[in-house]
Amino acid sequence: MQTPINPKAASVATTGAKISKPVLQRGSKGTAVVELQKLLGHWEIYTDTLDGIFDLPVETAVKAFQHRVFLKEDGIVGEVTWQALYSGAPVNMPVLQRGSLLGQSVLTAQRVLQIAGFYGGNLDGNFGLKTEEAVRAFQKYNGLIADGIVGSRTWYALSKKPH
């Protein structure tokens, strides 16, 4: 069963405002860990008990969530991971368009587009014509404006695909 999320906190996350939460990692305990467990449960990543103990299953769930939203998969819940947990979306992702040479970010987009069946070019971190065409096709398929630019809505749609 999904746990409701505090809409006020969620709106804070999506507007880029800072969320004041403790940094959590394996060994942490308390009400902030229960909140983390509820959020992970809401996103259907954690199904164990809400016991307030940050153990291996919680760390594994955090890493899976971080992977989903293109964050460093370190199992540590800091400010950016909290923001992503409240919004359910990638945060602080760059806008990508033809000519972008933002290596890892372009490579991430290319990899997800390839796995989703939209990109057949080289995974090279260079946002060229083939990448732009793949982005447009992906956007069109997902009901987005097909402008070939990877902004927040496209990053969000990409985060919902297996990668």
Sequence and secondary structure as in RCSB ss.txt:
>XXXX:A:sequence
MQTPINPKAASVATTGAKISKPVLQRGSKGTAVVELQKLLGHWEIYTDTLDGIFDLPVETAVKAFQHRVFLKEDG
IVGEVTWQALYSGAPVNMPVLQRGSLLGQSVLTAQRVLQIAGFYGGNLDGNFGLKTEEAVRAFQKYNGLIADGIV
GSRTWYALSKKPH
>XXXX:A:secstr
      HHHHHHHHHT       B TT BSHHHHHHHHHHHHTTS  S   SB  HHHHHHHHHHHHHTT   SS
 B HHHHHHHHHSS  S   B TT   HHHHHHHHHHHHHTTS  S  SS   HHHHHHHHHHHHHTTS   S B
 HHHHHHHHTS  
